Amino acid sequence: MADNRVGSLSKARILVTNDDGIHAPGLKVLEKVAKSLSKDVWVVAPEAEQSGASHSLTLTEPLRVRKISARKFAVRGTPTDCVLMASSRLIPGPPPDLVLSGVNRGANLAEDVSYSGTVSAAKEATLVDIPAIALSQCLMGNPDPRWATAAEHAPGLIRELVEAGWPQGVLINVNFPDVAADEVKGVQVCRTGKRNLSDLEMDARIDARGVPYYWMGFRRQEGPAERNTDLAAVEDGYIAVTPLQLDHTHRATLKAMKDALTP
């Protein structure tokens, strides 16, 4: 396993961000978790919800920043914008030693990692060489997130992850199961899964002026999850920990194409 690049967690500068917005309950949970780990905690989060923003940047309009307190800011932009603003402009002195993104309201499992603003904030931190962890609280038909589960288990898990360390170009994705804190069975380190069916639902509606509009969402029909995946882990009551890498290159195909296309 890679060396611990964060150093002493109690002395670490921690940036907390999310995609659910500055007023999200999960952000408050994670801010409290971070402050239990270090005294040097900063919060930079989107002014409004940015769920599904993925790794997008705001390039066609200015970024507006609202200072809430000495170490807390709201950015009218995406989670990626927040990480860049925090690391380059808003936090004086050295950049953060660790970025914690979340706690997201709902899972970021399987193909969710491609759409998630929560995961993408951690990706952006990784791109600028800051170790990062994305954290999400799963909802399995439960309208009220079990924030207490994430609140109780996150501090110890973050300590263990930081102590173990992980390489440059890698971020850690954590999903807490939708069970009470004392019902969590443990931690499983696993790969991302793939859902059996993910249907795009485009609901056509008419507004008060008679103009049509559409509401987009995903209706998922789940089957049994493949074993040793993040989907199966949370389904079985475990915390899913998945290392994700920035390098998208498929090595085997790279070699095969070189062999096929190189004279």
C-alpha positions in Angstrom: 0.0 0.0 0.0 1.1 3.6 -0.7 2.6 5.8 2.0 0.4 8.1 4.0 0.6 11.4 2.1 -1.7 13.2 4.5 0.6 13.0 7.5 -0.7 13.5 11.0 -4.5 13.7 10.7 -4.8 15.8 13.8 -2.6 18.5 12.2 -4.0 18.1 8.7 -5.7 20.9 6.8 -9.1 19.4 5.7 -11.4 20.8 3.0 -15.0 19.7 3.3 -17.2 20.0 0.2 -20.2 18.3 -1.5 -22.7 18.4 -4.3 -25.9 18.7 -2.3 -25.2 22.4 -1.5 -24.1 24.5 1.4 -27.3 24.0 3.4 -27.3 20.2 3.1 -27.7 18.1 6.3 -24.9 15.7 5.1 -22.5 18.6 4.8 -23.1 19.5 8.4 -22.5 15.8 9.4 -19.2 15.8 7.5 -18.1 19.1 8.9 -18.6 17.8 12.4 -16.7 14.6 11.5 -13.8 16.6 10.1 -13.6 18.8 13.2 -13.4 15.7 15.3 -10.3 14.8 13.3 -8.5 18.2 13.0 -8.8 21.8 14.1 -7.9 23.1 10.7 -11.2 22.6 8.8 -12.5 24.6 5.9 -15.8 24.3 4.1 -16.3 25.4 0.5 -19.5 24.0 -1.1 -22.0 24.9 -3.9 -24.5 27.6 -3.1 -27.3 25.4 -4.6 -27.7 21.7 -5.2 -25.4 20.3 -7.9 -26.4 16.6 -7.9 -25.5 15.0 -11.2 -23.1 17.8 -12.1 -20.3 15.2 -12.6 -16.9 16.8 -13.3 -18.2 20.0 -14.9 -16.6 23.4 -14.7 -18.2 26.8 -14.8 -16.5 28.4 -17.9 -19.2 30.6 -19.4 -20.2 32.8 -16.5 -18.4 34.3 -13.4 -18.1 32.4 -10.2 -19.7 34.2 -7.3 -18.5 33.5 -3.7 -20.4 34.2 -0.5 -18.4 34.2 2.7 -20.4 32.7 5.5 -17.7 32.7 8.2 -13.9 32.8 8.4 -13.5 29.3 7.1 -16.8 28.6 5.3 -17.8 29.7 1.8 -20.6 29.1 -0.7 -19.7 29.1 -4.4 -22.3 29.6 -7.1 -20.8 26.8 -9.2 -20.1 23.1 -9.3 -18.3 20.9 -6.8 -15.3 21.0 -9.1 -15.4 24.8 -9.0 -15.5 24.6 -5.2 -12.3 22.5 -5.0 -10.4 24.7 -7.4 -11.5 27.9 -5.7 -10.7 26.5 -2.3 -7.2 25.3 -3.2 -6.2 28.3 -5.3 -8.0 31.3 -3.9 -10.1 31.0 -0.8 -7.8 29.2 1.7 -4.7 31.2 2.5 -1.4 29.6 3.1 -0.8 25.9 2.2 -3.4 23.9 0.3 -5.5 21.3 2.0 -3.9 18.0 3.0 -7.1 16.1 2.6 -10.5 16.7 0.9 -13.6 15.1 2.2 -16.7 15.3 -0.1 -20.2 14.5 1.1 -21.9 13.1 3.0 -24.1 12.7 0.0 -27.8 12.1 0.4 -28.1 8.8 -1.4 -25.7 6.2 -2.8 -22.8 6.8 -5.2 -22.4 3.2 -6.4 -21.7 1.5 -9.7 -22.3 3.8 -12.6 -23.3 6.6 -10.2 -19.6 7.5 -10.0 -19.7 8.8 -13.5 -22.5 11.3 -12.8 -21.8 12.2 -9.2 -20.7 15.7 -8.2 -19.7 14.2 -4.8 -17.2 11.8 -6.4 -16.1 14.4 -8.9 -15.1 16.8 -6.2 -12.8 14.1 -4.9 -11.6 13.5 -8.5 -10.7 17.2 -8.9 -8.8 17.1 -5.6 -6.9 14.1 -6.8 -6.1 15.9 -10.1 -4.4 18.7 -8.1 -2.6 16.1 -6.0 -4.7 16.3 -2.8 -5.7 13.0 -1.3 -9.5 12.8 -1.3 -12.4 10.7 0.0 -16.0 10.8 -1.2 -18.6 9.7 1.3 -22.3 8.8 0.7 -25.2 7.6 2.8 -27.3 5.1 1.0 -31.1 5.2 0.8 -32.7 1.9 0.0 -36.4 3.0 -0.1 -35.9 5.0 3.1 -37.0 8.6 2.7 -35.0 9.8 5.7 -31.2 9.3 5.5 -29.6 7.5 8.4 -27.1 10.3 9.0 -26.2 8.8 12.4 -24.7 5.8 10.6 -22.2 8.0 8.6 -21.6 10.2 11.6 -20.6 7.3 13.8 -18.5 5.3 11.4 -16.9 8.0 9.3 -14.3 9.2 11.8 -12.7 5.9 12.5 -12.8 4.8 8.9 -11.2 8.0 7.7 -8.4 7.5 10.2 -7.8 4.0 9.0 -7.8 5.0 5.4 -5.4 7.8 5.9 -3.1 5.6 8.0 -3.1 3.0 5.2 -2.6 5.6 2.5 -3.2 5.3 -1.2 -1.3 6.3 -4.4 -1.4 9.5 -6.4 -4.0 9.4 -9.1 -6.4 7.4 -6.8 -9.4 8.5 -4.8 -11.5 6.6 -2.3 -15.2 6.2 -2.6 -17.1 5.3 0.5 -20.8 4.3 0.8 -22.6 3.7 4.1 -25.4 1.2 4.1 -29.0 2.1 4.8 -29.0 0.4 8.3 -28.8 1.8 11.8 -25.3 2.6 13.0 -25.2 -0.5 15.4 -26.3 -2.8 12.6 -23.4 -2.1 10.3 -21.6 -5.5 9.8 -18.2 -4.1 8.9 -16.2 -2.8 6.0 -15.7 -4.4 2.6 -13.1 -3.2 0.1 -14.6 -3.9 -3.3 -14.9 -2.9 -6.9 -17.7 -1.0 -8.5 -20.6 -3.0 -9.7 -23.1 -2.6 -12.6 -26.8 -2.4 -12.1 -29.0 -4.8 -14.1 -31.3 -2.1 -15.4 -31.2 1.7 -15.4 -34.1 3.3 -17.2 -34.1 6.9 -18.2 -37.5 8.4 -17.4 -38.5 11.6 -19.2 -41.7 12.9 -17.7 -43.5 15.4 -20.0 -45.4 18.2 -18.3 -47.1 21.5 -19.0 -46.4 24.6 -17.0 -48.9 27.3 -15.9 -48.4 29.2 -19.2 -49.1 26.1 -21.3 -45.5 25.6 -22.3 -44.2 22.0 -22.2 -41.2 21.0 -20.1 -39.6 17.8 -19.1 -38.5 16.3 -15.7 -35.7 13.8 -16.1 -34.8 11.0 -13.7 -33.8 7.4 -13.4 -36.0 4.5 -12.4 -33.9 1.6 -11.4 -35.1 -1.9 -11.1 -32.6 -3.9 -9.1 -31.8 -7.6 -9.3 -29.4 -9.5 -7.1 -26.1 -7.6 -7.0 -22.9 -9.3 -8.3 -20.8 -10.5 -5.4 -17.7 -8.5 -4.3 -19.1 -5.3 -5.6 -20.1 -2.0 -3.9 -23.7 -2.8 -4.7 -23.6 -6.1 -2.9 -21.6 -4.8 0.1 -24.2 -2.1 1.0 -27.1 -4.4 0.3 -25.6 -6.8 2.8 -25.2 -4.1 5.5 -21.5 -3.4 5.0 -19.7 -0.1 4.4 -18.3 -0.2 0.8 -14.9 1.2 0.2 -13.8 1.4 -3.4 -10.5 2.9 -4.7 -11.1 4.7 -8.0 -8.4 5.7 -10.5 -8.1 8.8 -12.7 -6.2 6.9 -15.5 -9.0 5.8 -17.9 -6.6 4.0 -20.2 -7.4 0.3 -20.9 -4.0 -1.2 -20.9 -4.8 -4.5 -22.6 -6.6 -2.8 -25.5 -3.8 -0.2 -25.7 -1.3 -3.0 -26.3 -3.6 -4.9 -28.7 -4.2 -1.8 -30.8 -0.5 -0.9 -30.8 0.2 -4.4 -32.1 -2.6 -4.1 -34.7 -1.9 -0.6 -36.0 1.8 -0.2 -35.7 3.6 -1.3 -38.9 
